[in-house]
Amino acid sequence: MIVIFDVDGVIFETSKSYHLTIVETVKFYTGKEGINKDEI
């Protein structure tokens, strides 16, 4: 097994998963759905 830590986003593009995590966190704590990128 190889574990790679990509802390600066150079190896893997992570912005989509980052935004999804924010949306899901807001939904969990507030119940608000439909958060878009402009609101983040």
Buried (B, 14 or more C-beta within 10 A) or exposed (E): EEEEEEEEEEEEEEEEEEBEEBBEEBEEEEEEEEBEEEEE
